[in-house]
Amino acid sequence: MKKLILSLIAAISLGTLSAQTVTNSGDGKYTLKVGKVTMVVDASKGGKVISYKYEDKEVLSQTKAANSFGSTFWTSPQSEWNWPPVPEYDTKPFNAEVKGDKLVLTGDKSGRFGYRVRKEFTTDSKDKAIVITYTIINESGETRKVAPWEISRVPNGGLIFFDAKEATPANNMVGLPFEYKLNAAWYTMDEQNANRKINADGKGWLAFCDNGLLFVKKFPDLKPSEPAPAEAEIQIYVNTGKTFVEIEEQGAYTTLKPGEELGWTVRWYLEPTDLPAEPSKNLLKKALSIVK
């Protein structure tokens, strides 16, 4: 009987280990896994997502230049801080804790703006998603308005699409050659010797297809009046030349009193596809089936 009990305990322990979704990979890196999808987060480098793979196929930009790789988080509007990004949100180390099946990263308070950023990563095996909740905490001592903003960098190649009727030039840059058909906006990546950016009012999702992968992000849909000034629910930035492209989404511009928090959740999906990276009814149908 004693041996049987010990065997059962061992089996339960092994089952718990096999179900673990967050692991410490060392050097400040943490890995989350759902099905055949893995995400690597680097707490030592601004809490950035530095890798997002289906099996061995990577979807995020892996270039080494600053502000050209992985996925990061900023506060909006950009006009408040201009450039470069605020280091407490973007480059400084975050404190990391694994709480059960959740990775919690907490950044330093910005001395300039008084915000602290927290990032929580977990998995949803039923939905085949990695779920990221960003929280902006107002520790400034004064009432402020702010919006959340996720910036994910992908290689310049393939197709970006989302539900919108138009995309307008942003940040005094030229626009992008979008096609509008099948009730969606489609951008087949191209190359120019210029930085380009657009704003668009989407419907709570944004997709990127390339190299046999479909990457979809789902987030709260905004009314046209809800983003921060000169910002938008969806933004696409294309760096000069054939380098990297940013697929971005923002949350609502919100008033925070001292001590108040603003939480905002984005769900990431990554699936293989045999569909070509070109506008099609089937590709749109697949993306919509993911975010339904």
C-alpha positions as CSV (number, residue, x, y, z in Angstrom):
1,M,0.0,0.0,0.0
2,K,2.9,2.4,0.9
3,K,4.5,1.8,-2.5
4,L,1.2,2.4,-4.2
5,I,0.7,5.7,-2.4
6,L,4.3,6.8,-3.3
7,S,3.7,5.8,-6.9
8,L,0.5,7.9,-7.0
9,I,2.3,10.9,-5.5
10,A,5.1,10.6,-8.1
11,A,2.6,10.3,-10.9
12,I,0.7,13.4,-9.7
13,S,4.0,15.3,-9.3
14,L,5.1,14.4,-12.9
15,G,1.7,15.4,-14.2
16,T,2.0,18.8,-12.4
17,L,5.5,19.3,-13.9
18,S,4.3,18.4,-17.4
19,A,1.5,20.9,-17.1
20,Q,3.8,23.7,-16.1
21,T,3.3,26.6,-18.5
22,V,5.9,29.1,-17.2
23,T,9.6,28.1,-16.8
24,N,12.6,30.1,-15.7
25,S,15.1,29.8,-18.6
26,G,17.9,31.7,-16.9
27,D,19.6,35.1,-17.5
28,G,16.3,36.9,-16.8
29,K,14.4,34.9,-19.5
30,Y,11.1,33.1,-18.9
31,T,9.4,30.7,-21.3
32,L,5.6,30.2,-21.6
33,K,4.2,27.3,-23.6
34,V,0.7,26.5,-24.9
35,G,0.5,23.5,-27.3
36,K,3.2,23.9,-29.9
37,V,3.6,27.6,-29.3
38,T,6.3,29.1,-27.1
39,M,6.9,32.7,-26.0
40,V,10.1,33.9,-24.4
41,V,10.0,37.0,-22.2
42,D,13.2,38.8,-21.1
43,A,12.7,40.5,-17.7
44,S,16.2,41.9,-17.8
45,K,15.5,43.9,-21.0
46,G,12.4,45.9,-20.3
47,G,10.2,42.8,-19.9
48,K,10.1,42.5,-23.7
49,V,8.7,39.4,-25.6
50,I,11.9,38.4,-27.5
51,S,10.6,35.3,-29.2
52,Y,7.2,33.9,-30.3
53,K,7.4,30.5,-32.1
54,Y,5.2,27.8,-33.5
55,E,7.4,24.7,-33.1
56,D,10.7,26.1,-34.5
57,K,9.3,28.9,-36.7
58,E,9.8,32.4,-35.4
59,V,7.3,35.2,-36.1
60,L,8.9,38.2,-34.3
61,S,11.8,40.3,-35.6
62,Q,15.1,39.1,-34.4
63,T,17.3,41.9,-35.6
64,K,19.8,43.2,-33.0
65,A,19.5,47.0,-33.4
66,A,17.7,48.9,-30.6
67,N,14.0,49.3,-31.0
68,S,13.8,46.8,-33.9
69,F,13.1,43.4,-32.3
70,G,10.5,41.6,-30.2
71,S,7.5,43.2,-28.6
72,T,7.3,46.0,-26.1
73,F,4.9,48.2,-24.2
74,W,4.7,52.0,-24.0
75,T,2.2,54.6,-22.7
76,S,0.3,56.7,-25.1
77,P,0.2,59.4,-26.4
78,Q,3.7,59.5,-27.7
79,S,3.7,63.3,-27.8
80,E,4.1,63.2,-24.0
81,W,7.6,61.6,-24.2
82,N,8.5,62.0,-27.9
83,W,11.6,59.8,-28.4
84,P,13.4,57.7,-27.2
85,P,11.0,55.4,-25.3
86,V,10.8,55.8,-21.5
87,P,13.5,53.4,-20.2
88,E,11.4,52.3,-17.2
89,Y,8.9,50.8,-19.6
90,D,11.1,49.8,-22.5
91,T,14.7,48.9,-21.5
92,K,15.3,48.8,-17.7
93,P,15.0,45.4,-15.9
94,F,11.6,44.3,-14.5
95,N,11.3,42.4,-11.3
96,A,10.0,38.9,-12.1
97,E,7.8,36.5,-10.1
98,V,6.2,33.2,-11.1
99,K,2.9,32.9,-9.3
100,G,1.5,29.5,-10.1
101,D,0.8,29.5,-13.9
102,K,1.4,33.3,-14.2
103,L,4.5,35.3,-14.9
104,V,4.3,38.8,-13.3
105,L,6.8,41.5,-14.3
106,T,6.9,44.8,-12.4
107,G,8.9,47.7,-13.6
108,D,10.4,50.7,-11.8
109,K,8.4,53.9,-11.3
110,S,9.2,56.4,-14.0
111,G,10.9,59.4,-12.3
112,R,9.7,61.6,-15.2
113,F,6.1,60.6,-15.4
114,G,5.2,58.8,-12.2
115,Y,3.8,55.7,-13.8
116,R,4.8,52.1,-13.0
117,V,4.1,49.3,-15.5
118,R,3.2,45.7,-14.6
119,K,2.9,42.9,-17.1
120,E,1.2,39.6,-16.5
121,F,1.6,36.6,-18.8
122,T,-0.4,33.4,-18.7
123,T,-1.7,30.8,-21.1
124,D,-5.2,29.6,-22.0
125,S,-4.9,26.1,-23.3
126,K,-8.6,25.9,-24.3
127,D,-8.3,29.0,-26.4
128,K,-4.8,28.2,-27.6
129,A,-3.8,31.7,-26.5
130,I,-1.1,33.5,-24.6
131,V,-2.7,36.2,-22.5
132,I,-0.9,39.4,-21.6
133,T,-2.4,41.9,-19.2
134,Y,-0.6,45.3,-19.0
135,T,-1.3,47.5,-16.0
136,I,-0.3,51.2,-15.8
137,I,-0.2,52.4,-12.1
138,N,-0.4,56.1,-11.5
139,E,2.1,56.9,-8.7
140,S,2.6,60.5,-9.8
141,G,0.5,62.1,-7.0
142,E,-1.7,63.9,-9.6
143,T,-4.6,63.0,-11.9
144,R,-3.3,62.0,-15.3
145,K,-4.7,60.7,-18.6
146,V,-3.0,57.8,-20.3
147,A,-3.6,54.9,-22.8
148,P,-1.9,51.5,-23.1
149,W,0.1,50.7,-26.2
150,E,1.6,47.4,-27.4
151,I,4.3,47.4,-30.1
152,S,5.2,44.1,-31.8
153,R,7.9,43.9,-34.4
154,V,7.8,41.5,-37.3
155,P,10.1,40.9,-40.3
156,N,9.3,43.0,-43.4
157,G,7.6,40.3,-45.5
158,G,4.2,38.9,-45.8
159,L,0.8,40.4,-45.2
160,I,-0.9,42.5,-42.5
161,F,-4.7,42.8,-42.3
162,F,-7.5,43.9,-40.0
163,D,-11.1,45.1,-40.1
164,A,-11.1,48.8,-41.2
165,K,-12.5,51.0,-44.0
166,E,-9.4,53.2,-44.2
167,A,-5.9,53.8,-42.9
168,T,-4.6,57.4,-42.7
169,P,-1.0,58.6,-42.5
170,A,0.3,59.3,-39.0
171,N,3.1,61.1,-37.2
172,N,3.8,63.3,-40.2
173,M,4.9,60.2,-42.2
174,V,3.7,59.0,-45.5
175,G,1.0,56.3,-45.6
176,L,1.0,52.7,-46.8
177,P,-0.5,51.1,-49.9
178,F,-3.5,49.3,-48.3
179,E,-6.1,47.5,-50.3
180,Y,-9.7,47.6,-49.1
181,K,-11.7,44.5,-50.0
182,L,-13.6,41.6,-48.4
183,N,-14.6,44.0,-45.6
184,A,-11.0,44.3,-44.5
185,A,-7.8,46.4,-44.9
186,W,-4.8,44.5,-46.4
187,Y,-1.2,45.6,-46.6
188,T,1.3,43.5,-48.6
189,M,4.6,44.5,-47.3
190,D,6.9,46.4,-49.6
191,E,10.1,48.4,-49.4
192,Q,10.8,52.2,-49.6
193,N,13.6,54.5,-48.5
194,A,11.3,56.2,-45.9
195,N,9.7,55.6,-42.5
196,R,6.0,55.2,-42.9
197,K,3.1,54.9,-40.5
198,I,-0.7,54.7,-40.5
199,N,-3.6,55.0,-38.0
200,A,-6.8,53.0,-38.3
201,D,-10.0,52.4,-36.4
202,G,-10.2,48.6,-36.3
203,K,-12.5,46.1,-34.7
204,G,-10.5,44.6,-31.9
205,W,-8.1,42.4,-33.9
206,L,-5.0,42.6,-36.0
207,A,-3.3,39.8,-38.1
208,F,0.1,39.1,-39.7
209,C,0.7,36.2,-42.1
210,D,4.0,35.1,-43.4
211,N,6.2,32.0,-43.8
212,G,3.3,29.6,-43.2
213,L,2.3,31.3,-39.9
214,L,-0.7,33.3,-38.9
215,F,-0.2,35.6,-35.9
216,V,-3.4,37.2,-34.6
217,K,-3.8,39.6,-31.7
218,K,-7.2,40.3,-30.0
219,F,-7.9,43.3,-27.8
220,P,-10.8,45.5,-26.7
221,D,-12.4,47.3,-29.7
222,L,-12.4,51.1,-29.4
223,K,-14.8,53.7,-30.6
224,P,-13.1,56.4,-32.8
225,S,-13.3,58.9,-29.9
226,E,-11.5,56.6,-27.4
227,P,-7.8,56.6,-28.4
228,A,-5.3,59.3,-27.1
229,P,-4.9,62.5,-29.2
230,A,-3.3,61.8,-32.6
231,E,-3.2,58.1,-31.8
232,A,-5.5,55.1,-32.9
233,E,-6.7,51.7,-32.0
234,I,-4.5,50.2,-34.7
235,Q,-1.1,51.5,-36.0
236,I,1.3,50.1,-38.5
237,Y,4.9,51.4,-38.7
238,V,7.2,50.4,-41.5
239,N,10.9,51.1,-41.0
240,T,13.0,52.4,-43.9
241,G,14.3,49.7,-46.2
242,K,13.5,46.0,-45.8
243,T,14.1,45.7,-42.1
244,F,11.2,45.4,-39.7
245,V,7.5,46.4,-39.3
246,E,5.6,47.2,-36.2
247,I,2.1,46.0,-35.7
248,E,0.6,48.0,-32.9
249,E,-2.6,48.4,-31.0
250,Q,-3.8,50.8,-28.2
251,G,-6.4,50.9,-25.5
252,A,-8.7,53.7,-24.4
253,Y,-7.3,57.1,-23.2
254,T,-8.3,57.0,-19.5
255,T,-8.2,59.3,-16.5
256,L,-6.3,57.9,-13.6
257,K,-6.3,59.5,-10.1
258,P,-3.3,59.1,-7.9
259,G,-3.0,55.4,-6.9
260,E,-5.4,54.2,-9.6
261,E,-4.5,51.5,-12.1
262,L,-5.5,50.9,-15.7
263,G,-5.5,47.2,-16.8
264,W,-5.6,46.2,-20.5
265,T,-5.5,42.6,-21.9
266,V,-4.3,41.4,-25.3
267,R,-4.6,37.8,-26.4
268,W,-1.9,36.3,-28.8
269,Y,-2.5,33.5,-31.2
270,L,-0.1,31.7,-33.5
271,E,-1.2,29.0,-35.9
272,P,0.3,27.3,-39.0
273,T,-1.4,27.8,-42.3
274,D,-1.1,26.6,-45.9
275,L,-2.9,29.7,-47.2
276,P,-0.7,32.1,-49.1
277,A,0.1,35.5,-47.6
278,E,-2.2,37.4,-49.9
279,P,-5.7,38.9,-49.5
280,S,-8.3,36.1,-49.6
281,K,-11.7,35.2,-48.2
282,N,-10.3,32.0,-46.7
283,L,-7.4,33.8,-44.8
284,L,-9.9,36.4,-43.4
285,K,-12.2,33.6,-42.4
286,K,-9.4,31.8,-40.6
287,A,-8.4,34.9,-38.7
288,L,-12.0,35.6,-37.7
289,S,-12.5,32.0,-36.5
290,I,-9.5,32.5,-34.1
291,V,-10.8,35.8,-32.5
292,K,-14.5,34.8,-32.5
